[in-house]
Each structure stands twice: as structure tokens, then as C-alpha cells.
Amino acid sequence: MKVFRSFQDLQARLFNNEFTCEELVRFYLNEIKTNDNYNAFIETFDESSYEQAKIVDRDILNNKKKRLSGLIIGIKDNICYKNHVVTASSLILKDFKSLYSATVVNKLIEEGAIVIGRLNCDEFAMGSANENTVYGPVKNPNDITKVSGGSSGGSAAAVASGLCLVALGSDTGGSIRQPASFCGVVGIKPTYSRVSRFGLIAYASSFDQIGPIANNVYDTALVLEVISGHDSNDSTSSKRTVPAYSKLNASSEKMKIAYMSECIDHQGLDKKIKEKFLKKVNDLQKNGHIVESVSFPYLDYLVPTYYVLSTAEASSNLSRFDGINYGYRAENSESLEETYINTRTQGFGDEVKRRIMLGTFVLSSGYHDAYFTKAQKIRRIIKENVEEIFSNYDFILSPTTPHVAFPIGNEITDPTQMYLEDIYTVLANLTGNPAISVPESEKEYGLHHSYQLMSKIFEEDKLLSFANKYL
């Protein structure tokens, strides 16, 4: 058996009785155990994946073929799966076993997917390199001396290296799209509320979205189609009908595409990536599309606004991890207060503690209006500006990242430098719009880089179809 790069190919051969799901699971488990040189998988779910494979094989035998029958999928270590360990790559949730499954996991299994294991990530999804993890950094499959990107670095690396066909990640400020770009795979952040967040360990609740990472746009579209939709367990999930994303009905209509001049003229953008981007603009224009530069004067406000708001939400969300009811508890504490302090001090990593403290500060008396309230106002201004752009254009195009993957262990004296990794991706999280990252076919410096396409809210079908045909 071979490593598959297309689910359509795999499923066609599975339905042709060339192999069974049990054989498929055995093959992929062996691949993970012998070829995961990237630290992508934290754990494989051997027993449950074999059980699920038997169910899918039986269904196929009884001619009950489902949309995802035989799909081998990994899940980020912040997505709950009943009776399986989930830790958000943090010591504070060491050995914690989930009591229920995330809605997305249930939807995948109902359609015949096989969840094969959990994937490394930045602790509580906080990071852009997948180095902030209790399990050690994830390595880029294209160059193991480079980072995979974060926070869904394990998900991107697992797909890129062929250890699973698709992986689920979560995206709070670019955590699906940035690692997908660094590893050379496709990743999408859906419209906020399109996919249920029930069973996702929360980082920043008004930003977080679950989405798929895959080798191609079709596989991405198919999985998104399955996991989207309303969920009574998530009051923020949309009741809108889910289109058939996987049909990829590319319109013959010529599109209007904007790109932000401030993004392309930004001093942090690599020269070669800028050249490739402008060539892509030219190619789209040759295909008859209107591609124009627009001004977006708020670029330098994106990252500060995002970090003020997301850390405030993280401060609230992570207050539940106190060592009392579940997870890690510090030993030798002599009082309840000391238990809280020691547990959280020892259990959280430096980056998580940094963001909790920043979030607590911006919510504190005397600073709430100066930081949190002001950031919310700026978020509204940014959203209105983007809506104005979309009143005249179908898509917004940009590079996904300002450069290719950087070396693991880069010494950074100023932690806020790393926050600028999100400069192109964070806009879609602030506004709630869907955005997809699709890799450029040619590498630069031997590494991948990608194009990011953003559309109006709930227009994933249009976004996926266009990306599949033209990016």
C-alpha cells in the first residue's frame, strides 16, 4: 500500500475492494510509528481506530457508503474525543481524558471517517511556531531544522508528510493557515459560527474556529461540508444551510479581487514572495479577472487589537484550569490559595502565562476602557472597512505569511516579535470572514509559501471553487 495524497483516489480504490479499512488503519499506524520524524503525532488511537475501521468495512459490505468512508484523519490536541486523552499540549491537563466528543468529531465518525490520533500543537493554541508545547517542537517535513508553524503545526506536518490524509486544526489568529503555508498544504478558516466550537478547548471564544487541513482543495471542501452546520450545543453556531462545498462549481464569471497595498508594500514582506505575489496578480488579470490595489490604513492596528482582545478572552477561559477538579495539581501546597498559585505556575508554560497576565491587565479596573474597550471599537472599524471593500470586490488576496518557515529555536529577545507572524492572517479572525491558504507550486529557498484568499461571510463555496481553479 502507498501513502495517499488524495481522498478521492483512496476512496475509489477502497470501494473497488483493493483493500479494507482495517488494512488501511494498520498501514497508517505503521507509517506514524516508523516515519513520524517530525513530532507531529502525540498519540495514536489504535484500539478505537480499528473498531471504527471494522464498522466502516461492515457498512461498505452492506452497500452503506458514506461521504468520508475510509478517511484517515488526525485531530489537534485541543479537540475533545470521548474516552481519549486531550491536553491542549499543556502540563496542566496532563492525562486528562475527555468525557464527551466534540461535535466535529461526531460528525466525522458518522460519515465514516477514522480518527487515528491526536496531533501536537502550541499550548492552548497560543503560538506561531509550534514550539510552545510540553511535547517538544514540531519539525517542518520539508526541512526538519525549520518550524512547522503554529499553533496547528502538528496537523499541517502530519498531512504534509503523508501520516494522515486530513487533519483538523483550530484557527484563532491564523493557526490553520500559517502552518499550512509553511508546510505546503491547504488550510481553511471558515466563517465564524459556520462550524460548531462545542468540544474545542477555548482560547479566545470570539475568534476560535475549527477547520480542515488537507493536500488539496477538494479534500478540504469535503471535510468542511461534513463538519459545518448548526449545533444546539453551541449557541453561536449558524443555522444557515450548508452548501455542497465539494462540488467546487467554479463560475465562468470573472471576479473582482482586491489586494491591500499596505500588505504588499510592508517592509516585513520577503522580496521573492512579493515578486511571486505580483506575478499571481498578473496571471489572474490575464485570465480576465479584475485585480486591483486598495488602501487599508489599519494594517498596523490588526495585531495589537487582536492580542488585546484574544488575551482578555484567554484570561477568562483559562481561569477554569486550577488543579481542583481535573488535570495537573501541584504537590506540597499548604492552603487552597497556594494550590491555585503553584498549580497554575507549574502547569502553564511561559507563553500561556504571558498571555493570561496581559489579558488580566487589559481587563483590570482602570485599564479596561483604555485597552479592552478601545480594541473592541477598533475591531468594529476594521470590520466595517472590510465590509466596504467587499461591497465592491468578491475576494481579498494576500500572501498567507510574510516569509517562509524560520529555524527552530530562533532566539527572540522580544516576544512581541513573534506576534507579527499573524500580520496577514489575523484580519479574517477579527472580522469573522472565511479565508483559505493555498500553496504556490514553486518553492522559495527550498520551502513553501502560500496565497491567502478571503471572501464575504458564508461564501465558502465561492471561495473554495475559485481557489481550486485559479490558485
N, C-alpha and C positions, 0 to 999 in steps of 0.2 A: 504494500500500500504506500501511497505517496502523501506528502503534505499538500493539502488542497489550498488554493488561493481564491476559489470561487464556490460559493454555496450552491449555485445553480448546477455546477459541474458535479459536486459531491452528491447532491440530492438525485440527480438524474441517474447516476451510477448505483446509488442505494436502491432506488425504485426499480432498477434493472436487475436487482438481486446479485450484483457483483460482490457485495459484502453485506454484513449485518451491522446494526448499530453497536452490538456488543463488541464486534471485531474493531469497529471504528474507535470506540472508547478505549479499548486495550491499546490500540496503536497510538492514540494521542496521549494517554497516560504515560506510555513508554517514552514518547518524544519529550514530554515535560521532564520526566525523571532523568533522562540521559542528555538532553540538549538545551535545558534552560541554563545557559551560561550568562544570563542577563539579570538574574534575581527577580524575574517578573512574577512568578507564582510563589505565594507564601505557603499554600497548602492545596493538595488535590483532594477532591471528594470522591474517592474510589468507590466506596460502597454505594452511595446514593446515585452516582453516575451510572453504575452497572444496573442498578434497579430501574432507573429511568430508561436506559437503553433497551432492557427487556420489554418494558411497556410499549415503547415506540415500535420495536420489532413485531410485537404481537398485533399492534394496530395496523401496521403495513400489511401483515399477513391477512388481516381481515378487511383489507382494502379501505382502511380509515387513514388516508394520507392527509397530513396536516401541513400548514404553511411552513413550519420550521422543523418538520420531521428530520432528525439526524443532525441538526445544527449543534456543533460543539462550541460552547460559549463559556467564557470566564467572567466573573463579576468582581468589581472593585471592592476592596476590603472595607467599604463603608455602606454596603448594601446588604440588608439582612436576608438570611435564608434559614428557615426554621430548623432547629436542632444542629446547626452548623456554627462554628466559631466565627465571630466578626469583631474586629478590634480597632478599626479605623487606623491601623498601623501605629497604635499607641500602647504604651505600657499600662495606662490607666484602665484599659479594657482587656487586659491580659486574660486569655482563656474564657472570655465571655461567650456563652452560647445563646444564640437568638431564640426567643420563644415563638417567633412568627416569621413569615416571609414577607418581603417587600412585594407590593402589587406587581411591579415589573417582573419579578422572578416568577410569581404565579402565572402571569400571562405567557411568559416564555415556555414554561413547562406544559401549560395547557395546549400549546401549539406544537409540541413535540421536540422542543429544544432540550439539550442535555447540559446542565451546569456542571462543569468539570473541576472547578476550583475557584479560590479567591486570589485576587491579584494585589500586589504591593502598591502602595500609594503614599503620598505625603501625609503625615499625621493629621487626622481630621480634615484632609483635603487642603491643607494650608502649605502651599509651596509651588514653585515653578521649575523644579529640577528633579523631584523625587529623591531628594537627599535627606529630607526631614522625616525619617521613618525609623522605627525601632528595629526593622528588619534589614537595614542597610540599603544603600542606594541601588536604584535600577540602572542597568547599563544599556546604552543605545545599541541595538542589533547591527547597525551599520558601522559602528566604531565603539568598542567597549570602553574606550577611555573617555567617551563623551556621555553627557547626561541623556536621559530619555525624555526629559521634560516632565512637567507635573501639573496638577497633582496626580492625574491618571496615567502616570508613566508606566506602571506595570501592565495596564490594559493595552496601551499603544505598543509596548515592546513585545507582548505576547502575540498580538496579531501580526506585527511586522516580521517576527521570527517564525511564524507558522505553528505556534504552540496551541492555538485555537483559531477558529475561523472568524469569530466576532467576540468582542468584549464590551461590557457595559462600563462606562465611566460616569463621573458627575462633573458638572461644569458650573463653577461659581464666578470665575473671572477669566476663564479661558482654559480650564483644566482638562477639557477633552480636546479642544482644537490645537493648543500649543504642543502637547506631546505627540498628537497625530502628525503635526507638521514636522517635528524633529525626527520622528521615526519613519516618515514616508508612507502614512496610511490615511484613510479618510475618516473624519470625525465630525459629528454634528451636534450642536446645542439647539434643541428645539425651542419653540416659543415658550416663554414662562407660562406654566399651567397646562401645557399640552400633554405632559407625562406626569403621572402621579409621583409625589415625593414620599408617599407612605412607605416606611421601611428603609428610607435613606437616613443615615445618621447626619443630623443637620449641622451645617457650618453657618451659613447665612441664609435664612429662610426665604427672603425676598429675592434672592439671586440664584439659589441652587436649582439645577435641573439635571436629570439623568438623561443620558444619550448613548448611542452606539458608536463603536469604532470598528471599522472593517477594512478589507483590502480594496473594496470598490464601492461605487455609489449604490449599485443595486442592492447589495447585501445590507448596506446602511439603511436604505429606504425600507426594505422589507422588515427589518427588526424594529425600526421606528414605527412602522404601521401597526405592528403587533402590540408594542408596549404603550402606545398612545391611547388617550381616551379618558372619560370621566371615571372617578373613583370616589365612592361615598366615604371612604376613609381619609380623603384629602379634600377639604372644603375649598381649597384654592384651585383644584383641577377643573379644567374647562369641560362644559357639556357639549361643545361643538362636535359635529360629526367628523370622524377621522377619514380623510380621503384615502384612496388606494395609491399610496406613495410609490409602491413598487412598479406601477405601470410605466412610470417615467415618460409621460406623454409630453415630449418636448414640442412646444409650439413652434410653428414656422414663422410666427410673428416676430418681428425684430424688436429687441428690447432696448430700453433706455437705462444705461448704467452710469452711476456716479462714482468717482473716486475722490477722496479728500486730499486737496493739495497739501495740507499741513502734514498728512501722513507720509506722503511721498517725498516731501522736502525736509522731513525730520532728520536732524543730524545723527540720530542713532541708527538710521536705516543703512544696512550694508550696501555698498555701491553696486555689487554684482546682482543682488536681489532687486535693487531698484531698476537696473537695466532690464532684467528679465520681466519685471512687472510692466514696464513701459512697452516691452515687446508684446506682452499678452494683450495690453490695451490696443495696440496696433492690429493684432490678429483679430480681435473681436470687431474692430471697426471694419476690417476687410470682409468680415462675414456679414456686414450690413447693420450691425448694432450701433446705436449711438452711445458713445462712451465719452463722458465729459468730466472735467475737473470742477469740483465745487469747494467752497470755503467752509471749513468747520473750525470756528475760532476757539472751541472748548477742549481741544486735544489735551492740553497740559492740565486740565482740571479733572480728566477722567480717572486717573489712578488715585489722586488724593481723595476724591469723592467716594470712590469705591472702597478704599481702605478705611475711611472714617465710618461708613455705613456698615460694611461687612464685619468689621471687628466689633462694632457695637452689638450686632446681632449674635456674633460668636460668643461674646462675653455673657450674654443671656443664655444662649443654647447650651454652652458648656458648663454652666453652673450646676447641672444635674450630676456631673461626674465628681462625686465627693467621697467615694470609698465606703459608703454606708450600706447601700442596698445591693450593689453588684460591682464586679471588676476588682481592680487592684486596691489594696488597703495597706497603708504604711504600718509597719510594726513599731512596738515600743513607744506608742503615744500615750500620754498620761491623762488626757482630757479629750472631750469631744472637739473642742476648737483645735487642739493640737493634731488630732486625727485628720481633720479637714486640711489644715495647713500642710502637714507632712505628706499626706496622700497626693494632693494636687501639685506640690513642689516636686515630688519624686516622680509622679505619674505622667505629667505633661513634659514634652520636650521644649527646648528654648524658644522655638518659633511660635508654638502654640501659646506659651506663657506671654510672649511679647505681644501677641495679638489680643489676648484676653485683657492684659493690662491697658493697652491702648484703647480697647473698646470700653472698658470700665471708666477710663479717664474721660472720654468724649461724652459719656452718659452722666457724668457726675455733676452734682449741683454746682452751678457757677460756670460750667463749661458746656452744658447741654445745648444751649442756644447758639453759642459761639461756634460749635463744631457740628454736632449732630443735626440740629435744625437747619443750619446753613447748608450742609451737604445734601439734605433732602430737597431743599429749594433748587440747588444746582442740578440735582438729578432730574427734577421736573423740567428745568430749562433745556437740559441735554435731550431729554425725550421729545420735547416739543420741536427742537431743532431737527432731530432725526425724522420726525413725522413730516415736517415741512419738506425735507429732501425727498421723502417717499411720496409726497404728493405730486412730484414731477418725474420720479425715476422708479424703475422696477427693482433695481438692486444697488447695493453699495459694495464695491470691490476694493480689496486692500491686500497687502501681504498678511499672512497669518502672524508671522513673527518678524522682528527687525533683523534677525541674523539666523544662522544655522546653530545646531547644538554646540554648547560650550563644554570645556573639560570638566570631568567630575572632580570635586574638591577644590574648585576655584576659590582662592582666598578673597573674601569680600569683607572689607573693613566696615562698610556702611550697609546694614541690612536693607535699607530702603532702595538700594541699587537694584536688588533682585525684584522688587515690586514693579519696576519699569518693564519687566518681561511681559506684563499684561497690557502694554500700551495699545495694541491693536485689537485685542480680543475682548477687553473688558466693556467696551461700548455696548455690545449685544446683551450683556448681563444687566447693565444699568437701565436699558430701555425695554428689555424683555423680548427683543426680536430674535428670530431664528438665524443661525449662522453656521455655515459649513466650511470645513478646511479640506482642500483637495490638493494633493502633492503635484508639483511641477515634475514633468517627466525627466528632465535633466538635473543632475546634482550640481551643487556648487561646493568646492573644497571637499569633494567626496561625500557630502552629506545632503540630506533632503531639505527642501524648503517648500512652502505651500502658498496657495492663494486662498483668501477668505472671501466668501460671498455672503452677504446679509440681505434678507428680504423683509417685506412687511410682515406683521404678526399673522400667524396661522397660514402663511403661504409656503409651507414646507414642500408641498407638491411641486409648485413652480420652481422653487429653489433647487430641489434635487434634480428635476428634469433638466434645467438649464446647466447645472454643474456637470451632470453626466455627459451632456452633449458637447459643451464648449470649454470646460476647464481640464 
